Amino acid sequence: MNEAECYFERADTAEDSDWLHYVGAAEIQSETCHCLRDLKQCREALGHAQRAADSTVPEYARTLGFCRMVLTQSHLLNGELEAAGDTLQSARFQRYVTDFQAEVSRHAAIPAVAAFHEKVRDALARLDDD
């Protein structure tokens, strides 16, 4: 992981193929936090997850959602239950979900999108009840 970060810092991304354009510092942080979480190195995962979540642009809503979930899991595995709950209930996290929902809504006729909308509505309603 360290080698990948070092290589990325030295790389000339202007020459990258189009299919690789999404890989940036946030993506490297995200992959690192996933690995550290899986290795149960939760304290280290927490720092990478926070940096990944902070630096991922909203256009990459799926990646951001994964980062936020790993951040939440890292808090939980570190025994930081309030921080884990705050991460999921934060206005910022909810805004990312609703921003993604707004973007995908133009495909509302697709069953998977309709099911996603229903799940988001239910989840946000539960958060409002708490």
Secondary structure by P-SEA (a helix, b strand, c coil): caaaaaaaaaccccccccccccccaaaaaaaaaaaaaaacaaaaaaaaaaaaaacccccaaaaaaaaaaaaaaaaaaacaaaaaaaaaacaaaaaaaaaaaaaaccccccaaaaaaaaaaaaaaaaaaac
